[in-house]
Amino acid sequence: MSKQKRMMQRIWLIFGFAVVLFIGSFYQAESERQALNAITAESLYENRQSDVQLEVSGEVTRLLPDDNDGSRHQRFIIELPSGLTLLVSHNIDLAPRIDNLQVGDEVDLYGEYVWNDKGGILHWTHHDPANRHPHGWIRHNDNLYQ
């Protein structure tokens, strides 16, 4: 075998190794995926954890009066499929109010979970104009509020 052929084989071998390393860097072990998926409102509540970004879906069970002290917040209670309830505190100075929200409606939310003995609070369901906090949102009737 000529030196040129051996050199080309080495180059292809190095290239193949680099491709395998690159693709492998995107691999996430099953245990890591399960750990990420295990972050639920229920596990946060049981462990009394707070300040964790969380995505949930639930049914609106109660509409509450707005909190107008300081930044204004639209407030409502949702019940998750597990039965756990969360107070949603949606900043309406930074995001649009959900005007047509009704008891019985399904909502999807992404925000910051804060533990309390009643189930917890989900807030930061809006964009952060300063870009220092993960942006949150609420999806209701195919409309996104952020």
Phi and psi restraints in degrees (value plus and minus 20) as a CYANA .aco file:
   2 SER   PHI     -97.1   -57.1
   2 SER   PSI     141.4   181.4
   3 LYS   PHI     -82.5   -42.5
   3 LYS   PSI     -54.4   -14.4
   4 GLN   PHI     -86.6   -46.6
   4 GLN   PSI     -60.2   -20.2
   5 LYS   PHI     -86.4   -46.4
   5 LYS   PSI     -62.1   -22.1
   6 ARG   PHI     -83.9   -43.9
   6 ARG   PSI     -57.9   -17.9
   7 MET   PHI     -84.3   -44.3
   7 MET   PSI     -63.6   -23.6
   8 MET   PHI     -84.1   -44.1
   8 MET   PSI     -59.2   -19.2
   9 GLN   PHI     -82.8   -42.8
   9 GLN   PSI     -61.8   -21.8
  10 ARG   PHI     -84.3   -44.3
  10 ARG   PSI     -61.3   -21.3
  11 ILE   PHI     -82.9   -42.9
  11 ILE   PSI     -65.5   -25.5
  12 TRP   PHI     -84.8   -44.8
  12 TRP   PSI     -57.0   -17.0
  13 LEU   PHI     -84.2   -44.2
  13 LEU   PSI     -64.6   -24.6
  14 ILE   PHI     -85.0   -45.0
  14 ILE   PSI     -62.9   -22.9
  15 PHE   PHI     -80.4   -40.4
  15 PHE   PSI     -66.5   -26.5
  16 GLY   PHI     -80.9   -40.9
  16 GLY   PSI     -61.8   -21.8
  17 PHE   PHI     -82.7   -42.7
  17 PHE   PSI     -61.6   -21.6
  18 ALA   PHI     -83.5   -43.5
  18 ALA   PSI     -60.7   -20.7
  19 VAL   PHI     -83.4   -43.4
  19 VAL   PSI     -63.8   -23.8
  20 VAL   PHI     -81.7   -41.7
  20 VAL   PSI     -63.3   -23.3
  21 LEU   PHI     -83.2   -43.2
  21 LEU   PSI     -62.5   -22.5
  22 PHE   PHI     -82.2   -42.2
  22 PHE   PSI     -69.5   -29.5
  23 ILE   PHI     -84.6   -44.6
  23 ILE   PSI     -59.0   -19.0
  24 GLY   PHI     -83.8   -43.8
  24 GLY   PSI     -46.5    -6.5
  25 SER   PHI     -87.8   -47.8
  25 SER   PSI     -38.8     1.2
  26 PHE   PHI    -111.3   -71.3
  26 PHE   PSI     -28.6    11.4
  27 TYR   PHI     -92.3   -52.3
  27 TYR   PSI     114.5   154.5
  28 GLN   PHI    -140.3  -100.3
  28 GLN   PSI     102.8   142.8
  29 ALA   PHI     -79.1   -39.1
  29 ALA   PSI     129.2   169.2
  30 GLU   PHI     -76.6   -36.6
  30 GLU   PSI     -59.4   -19.4
  31 SER   PHI     -84.4   -44.4
  31 SER   PSI     -56.0   -16.0
  32 GLU   PHI     -87.2   -47.2
  32 GLU   PSI     -62.7   -22.7
  33 ARG   PHI     -82.1   -42.1
  33 ARG   PSI     -62.1   -22.1
  34 GLN   PHI     -85.6   -45.6
  34 GLN   PSI     -58.2   -18.2
  35 ALA   PHI     -84.2   -44.2
  35 ALA   PSI     -61.6   -21.6
  36 LEU   PHI     -86.2   -46.2
  36 LEU   PSI     -61.3   -21.3
  37 ASN   PHI     -92.9   -52.9
  37 ASN   PSI     -37.9     2.1
  38 ALA   PHI     -98.4   -58.4
  38 ALA   PSI     -29.5    10.5
  39 ILE   PHI     -96.7   -56.7
  39 ILE   PSI      79.5   119.5
  40 THR   PHI    -144.3  -104.3
  40 THR   PSI     142.4   182.4
  41 ALA   PHI     -78.5   -38.5
  41 ALA   PSI     -58.2   -18.2
  42 GLU   PHI     -83.7   -43.7
  42 GLU   PSI     -63.7   -23.7
  43 SER   PHI     -89.6   -49.6
  43 SER   PSI     -56.4   -16.4
  44 LEU   PHI     -85.1   -45.1
  44 LEU   PSI     -61.1   -21.1
  45 TYR   PHI     -84.2   -44.2
  45 TYR   PSI     -68.0   -28.0
  46 GLU   PHI     -80.8   -40.8
  46 GLU   PSI     -55.0   -15.0
  47 ASN   PHI    -115.3   -75.3
  47 ASN   PSI     -14.9    25.1
  48 ARG   PHI      34.2    74.2
  48 ARG   PSI      22.3    62.3
  49 GLN   PHI    -113.9   -73.9
  49 GLN   PSI     131.4   171.4
  50 SER   PHI    -158.1  -118.1
  50 SER   PSI     149.9   189.9
  51 ASP   PHI      41.2    81.2
  51 ASP   PSI      24.0    64.0
  52 VAL   PHI    -141.5  -101.5
  52 VAL   PSI     110.7   150.7
  53 GLN   PHI     -88.9   -48.9
  53 GLN   PSI     116.2   156.2
  54 LEU   PHI    -168.0  -128.0
  54 LEU   PSI     119.5   159.5
  55 GLU   PHI    -132.0   -92.0
  55 GLU   PSI     108.9   148.9
  56 VAL   PHI    -159.0  -119.0
  56 VAL   PSI     143.1   183.1
  57 SER   PHI    -150.8  -110.8
  57 SER   PSI     122.1   162.1
  58 GLY   PHI    -185.8  -145.8
  58 GLY   PSI     158.1   198.1
  59 GLU   PHI    -125.0   -85.0
  59 GLU   PSI     113.3   153.3
  60 VAL   PHI     -89.0   -49.0
  60 VAL   PSI     103.2   143.2
  61 THR   PHI    -130.0   -90.0
  61 THR   PSI     -37.6     2.4
  62 ARG   PHI    -179.2  -139.2
  62 ARG   PSI     115.2   155.2
  63 LEU   PHI    -120.7   -80.7
  63 LEU   PSI     111.9   151.9
  64 LEU   PHI    -132.6   -92.6
  64 LEU   PSI     139.8   179.8
  65 PRO   PHI     -83.3   -43.3
  65 PRO   PSI     131.5   171.5
  66 ASP   PHI     -82.7   -42.7
  66 ASP   PSI     127.9   167.9
  67 ASP   PHI    -112.3   -72.3
  67 ASP   PSI      92.3   132.3
  68 ASN   PHI    -125.2   -85.2
  68 ASN   PSI     -10.3    29.7
  69 ASP   PHI    -102.6   -62.6
  69 ASP   PSI      99.9   139.9
  70 GLY   PHI      51.4    91.4
  70 GLY   PSI    -155.7  -115.7
  71 SER   PHI     -84.8   -44.8
  71 SER   PSI     117.8   157.8
  72 ARG   PHI     -99.9   -59.9
  72 ARG   PSI     117.6   157.6
  73 HIS   PHI    -151.2  -111.2
  73 HIS   PSI     111.3   151.3
  74 GLN   PHI    -101.1   -61.1
  74 GLN   PSI     112.9   152.9
  75 ARG   PHI    -145.3  -105.3
  75 ARG   PSI     119.8   159.8
  76 PHE   PHI    -178.2  -138.2
  76 PHE   PSI     141.5   181.5
  77 ILE   PHI    -126.0   -86.0
  77 ILE   PSI     115.8   155.8
  78 ILE   PHI    -139.1   -99.1
  78 ILE   PSI     132.3   172.3
  79 GLU   PHI    -134.2   -94.2
  79 GLU   PSI     108.2   148.2
  80 LEU   PHI    -101.5   -61.5
  80 LEU   PSI     142.5   182.5
  81 PRO   PHI     -74.8   -34.8
  81 PRO   PSI     -47.3    -7.3
  82 SER   PHI     -95.3   -55.3
  82 SER   PSI     -34.3     5.7
  83 GLY   PHI      82.7   122.7
  83 GLY   PSI     -34.1     5.9
  84 LEU   PHI     -86.2   -46.2
  84 LEU   PSI     119.7   159.7
  85 THR   PHI    -130.3   -90.3
  85 THR   PSI     126.6   166.6
  86 LEU   PHI    -150.1  -110.1
  86 LEU   PSI     120.3   160.3
  87 LEU   PHI    -105.6   -65.6
  87 LEU   PSI     105.5   145.5
  88 VAL   PHI    -120.1   -80.1
  88 VAL   PSI     107.1   147.1
  89 SER   PHI    -140.8  -100.8
  89 SER   PSI      79.0   119.0
  90 HIS   PHI    -123.3   -83.3
  90 HIS   PSI      94.4   134.4
  91 ASN   PHI     -89.1   -49.1
  91 ASN   PSI      89.8   129.8
  92 ILE   PHI    -113.2   -73.2
  92 ILE   PSI     -13.7    26.3
  93 ASP   PHI    -106.2   -66.2
  93 ASP   PSI     -41.9    -1.9
  94 LEU   PHI    -130.8   -90.8
  94 LEU   PSI     -39.1     0.9
  95 ALA   PHI    -157.6  -117.6
  95 ALA   PSI     136.7   176.7
  96 PRO   PHI     -85.6   -45.6
  96 PRO   PSI     125.8   165.8
  97 ARG   PHI     -88.4   -48.4
  97 ARG   PSI     127.9   167.9
  98 ILE   PHI    -113.5   -73.5
  98 ILE   PSI      67.8   107.8
  99 ASP   PHI     -85.8   -45.8
  99 ASP   PSI     -56.9   -16.9
 100 ASN   PHI    -115.2   -75.2
 100 ASN   PSI      -0.2    39.8
 101 LEU   PHI     -88.6   -48.6
 101 LEU   PSI     112.9   152.9
 102 GLN   PHI    -156.3  -116.3
 102 GLN   PSI     134.5   174.5
 103 VAL   PHI     -77.4   -37.4
 103 VAL   PSI     114.4   154.4
 104 GLY   PHI      78.7   118.7
 104 GLY   PSI     -35.0     5.0
 105 ASP   PHI     -90.6   -50.6
 105 ASP   PSI     126.8   166.8
 106 GLU   PHI    -112.4   -72.4
 106 GLU   PSI     118.3   158.3
 107 VAL   PHI    -155.1  -115.1
 107 VAL   PSI     128.2   168.2
 108 ASP   PHI    -131.8   -91.8
 108 ASP   PSI     117.7   157.7
 109 LEU   PHI    -157.6  -117.6
 109 LEU   PSI     131.6   171.6
 110 TYR   PHI    -156.4  -116.4
 110 TYR   PSI     103.3   143.3
 111 GLY   PHI    -188.2  -148.2
 111 GLY   PSI    -183.7  -143.7
 112 GLU   PHI    -121.4   -81.4
 112 GLU   PSI     106.8   146.8
 113 TYR   PHI    -107.9   -67.9
 113 TYR   PSI     115.6   155.6
 114 VAL   PHI    -147.2  -107.2
 114 VAL   PSI     107.0   147.0
 115 TRP   PHI     -90.5   -50.5
 115 TRP   PSI     122.1   162.1
 116 ASN   PHI    -169.0  -129.0
 116 ASN   PSI     150.1   190.1
 117 ASP   PHI     -92.7   -52.7
 117 ASP   PSI     -25.9    14.1
 118 LYS   PHI    -118.9   -78.9
 118 LYS   PSI     -19.7    20.3
 119 GLY   PHI     113.1   153.1
 119 GLY   PSI     -60.0   -20.0
 120 GLY   PHI     112.1   152.1
 120 GLY   PSI     152.1   192.1
 121 ILE   PHI    -143.6  -103.6
 121 ILE   PSI     119.5   159.5
 122 LEU   PHI    -136.5   -96.5
 122 LEU   PSI      97.0   137.0
 123 HIS   PHI    -152.2  -112.2
 123 HIS   PSI    -191.0  -151.0
 124 TRP   PHI      37.2    77.2
 124 TRP   PSI      22.4    62.4
 125 THR   PHI    -113.0   -73.0
 125 THR   PSI      18.8    58.8
 126 HIS   PHI    -168.0  -128.0
 126 HIS   PSI     151.0   191.0
 127 HIS   PHI     -92.6   -52.6
 127 HIS   PSI     137.7   177.7
 128 ASP   PHI    -126.2   -86.2
 128 ASP   PSI      89.2   129.2
 129 PRO   PHI     -80.8   -40.8
 129 PRO   PSI     -43.6    -3.6
 130 ALA   PHI    -109.9   -69.9
 130 ALA   PSI     -26.1    13.9
 131 ASN   PHI      36.3    76.3
 131 ASN   PSI      16.3    56.3
 132 ARG   PHI    -126.1   -86.1
 132 ARG   PSI     -26.5    13.5
 133 HIS   PHI    -155.2  -115.2
 133 HIS   PSI     126.5   166.5
 134 PRO   PHI     -76.2   -36.2
 134 PRO   PSI     117.5   157.5
 135 HIS   PHI     -92.1   -52.1
 135 HIS   PSI     118.1   158.1
 136 GLY   PHI    -130.2   -90.2
 136 GLY   PSI     157.3   197.3
 137 TRP   PHI    -185.1  -145.1
 137 TRP   PSI     143.7   183.7
 138 ILE   PHI    -151.4  -111.4
 138 ILE   PSI     113.2   153.2
 139 ARG   PHI    -130.4   -90.4
 139 ARG   PSI     104.8   144.8
 140 HIS   PHI    -161.1  -121.1
 140 HIS   PSI     105.5   145.5
 141 ASN   PHI      29.4    69.4
 141 ASN   PSI      26.7    66.7
 142 ASP   PHI      44.8    84.8
 142 ASP   PSI      -6.7    33.3
 143 ASN   PHI    -128.0   -88.0
 143 ASN   PSI     119.8   159.8
 144 LEU   PHI    -124.4   -84.4
 144 LEU   PSI     105.9   145.9
 145 TYR   PHI    -132.8   -92.8
 145 TYR   PSI      97.8   137.8
